[in-house]
Amino acid sequence: MARYIQRHSLLKRVIHGIHTVACLVLIASGLIIFVPAIGAAVGQDVVQFVRMSHRAFAVVFIAAPLVGLIVAPKGFVHILKNLFARWDSDDKKFMLLFGKYLFSPKNTHMPKQHEVKSGQRLADGLLIAASVLIAATGVVLWMGASVTPQVFRLALMLHDVAFVLVVLIMFAHIYLGAGVFQPYRGSWRLMFGNGRVSESDALYHWGHWAEKELKSGENVVEA
């Protein structure tokens, strides 16, 4: 009988799924709105519809994590603790080897990692900052004539910068998180499946965390 570790709760998976869909729709609609060539190709009526859907999904994008914060504040605190956890020698070594690992994973021995890998902490921190910026500037843009032209132009510029950052991070996240990169094959199930990771995969990807979980047995499931 194989052993698995329950890595993500149902609530976390649902919020992540909703937020992912909202983010992808916002990226697609944002391209139509802010790239004139695309807008001209699809026509003004489509652009107007896209503008409305962009605003609707922006509300979902902002609301989903806020609902998670309200429903499970301890989970939010846990995320922050992982995000700002002190880096140990394994964290630093992981980052030094990560470039080589991307091109030669079979020949690169990676050090054990904690619940959130050091590289993911950097990416998550940047994604959170970009998401807050894009949400805040989006609200300003939504206000339109209620703000001065100078404030509107600044918000538009920062919105575009945040948009580019979110797109780049999302592509990297999909490449790794969706399992396009071979060592992460099947990892999409962690957020879009039952949230469980096999004992062997857990030890391979998050050795320090997996050893603690297996020792406590609290989140260990046999199937």
N, C-alpha and C positions, 0 to 999 in steps of 0.2 A: 504494500500500500504506500503510495507516494505522499510526501508531506509538502504542504504549501503554507505560505505566510500571507495573511490578509493584510495587504499593504494600504489599500484605500477603502474608506467607508462608502456606503451607498450615497450619502449626502454629498460627499466630495466628488464622486463620479458624476452625479447628476448636474451639479453646479459647473463642473469642468466641461461637461458636454454642452450645456446651454451656452456657456461663455465661449466655447470654441466655435459653435455655429454662428453666434452673434459676431464674433471677430472675423470669421471668414466672409460673412455677408457684408460686413462693413468694409473690408478690404476690397471686395469686388465692386461694391457700389461706389466706394471712394475713388476708385480708378476711373469709373465712368463720369463722376462729377468733376474731378480735378484734372483730368487729362482731356484737353479740348478735342483732340483728334478722335478719341473714343466716343465722346459725347456727340460730335458731329456725325459719326458713323451710325449711331443707334437712333438718332433723331430726338427732337426736343420733347416729344410726349413721353418717350421712355426715360429721358433724363429727369423729367419732373416726377414721374412715378418712383424712380430710383432715389430722388431726394427725400421723398416722404418715407420710403422704406429704410433709408439710411438713418433718419431720425428715430424711427420706431425701434430699430435694432440697437441704436445707441443707448436708448433707455434700458433695454435688456442687458447690454454690455455693462452698464453702470450698476444696475439693480442686482444682477446675479451674485456678485461677490459681497454686496452689502447684505443681502438676505443670508448668505452663509455666515457672515460676521455676527449677525443678530441671532441666528438659530444655534450656531456652535462657536461661541467666542473663544472657548478653550482651543479649538482647532486653529483659529486664527493666531492665537498666541504661540501655538506649537510651530506654525509656519514661520513666524518671525524669529523664533529661537533657532530654528534650523538655518534660516537665511543669514543670521548674524553670528552663527557659531564660530568659535575660534578655529583657525586652520591649524592642523597638525602637520607633521612631516609627510604623512601619506597624502594629505590634500595637496600639498605643494608639489610632491613628486608626480601626482596624477596630472596636474596641469602641465608640467614640464614634458611629460610623455604623450600628452593627448594628441598633438599634431602627428607624431609618428604612428600612434594607435589608429588614427583615422585611415591611414594609407596601408598599414601593415598590422592589422589586429591580431593575426595568428602568431606573429613573431614578436609581439610586444606584451610583456607581463606587466599588468597594471596593479598598483597597490590597492589594498583594501580601502573601501569607502564607508562613510557613515550613511545615515538615512537619506541625505541629499548630497550628491557628489559636489565637490568643490566647483567644478565647471558649471554645474547646473545652478549653483547658488549665484554665480556671477550673471548667468543668463536670466534667471528668475528675477534678480534684483533690477536688472536693466529693463526687463519686460514690465515689471510692476511700475517702475518710474515712467516708462514711455506710455503705459496705459493710463496712469493718473494724469499725465500731461495731455494726452489726446482727449481724455474725457473732460478735463477742465476747460481746455481751449474750445472743445466742441460745444460746451454750454455757452461760452462767450459768443461763438459764431451763431448759435441759435438765437441769441438775444438780438442780433442784427442791428437795427437802428437805435436800440436802447443804449449802445455803447458808442464811443467816439470812433471816427474813421481810423485814427492812429492805433487805438486798442484793437480794433477789428483786424487791421493789417498785421499787427504783431501776433495776435491769436492765430490768424491764418497761417503765418509762417511757421510758428511753433507746432501747429497742428500737422503741417506737412512733414516737418522734421520727425515728429513722433510717429507719424504714419510710416515713414521709411524704416524707422527702427523696428516697429512692430512687425512689418512685413519680413524684414531680414531675420529677426528672431523666430518668427513663426515658421519660416522655411527650414531653419536649422532644427527647430523643435519637431517638425513633422519628419524630417530626415532621420532623426534619432528616435523620437518617441513612437513613430508609426512603424518602426522596424525596417526601414529601407536599408539602413546600415546593418550589415549581417549580424554582428554580435548582439544587436538589440531586436532581432527578429522575434515577433510575437509579443513585444512589449506593449503594443496597443491595447492588449486585453487588460492591462492594469487600470486603465481609465474607461475603456469602452467594453469591458467584459465584467467578470466578477470581482475584479480588484485584487486577485490573488497572484502570487509569484511562486514558482516552484522553488524548492529548497536549493537546488543546484544553481539556478539563475540568480537567486538572492545572494548566495555566497559569492558568486562570480562578480556581480555588479556592486553589491553593497555589503562587503564582507563583515565589517565591524557591526553594522546594524543587524544583519542576518544572524550572527552569532549570539547577539543579545536576545533577539526574538526567539530563537530556537531554545535558548537556555531557559527563558521565562515560560515559554509555552503558551502564553496568553492569547496570541493571535495565530497560533499554529493550527492548521486544519489538515486532517488526513482524508485522502479521497482515492 
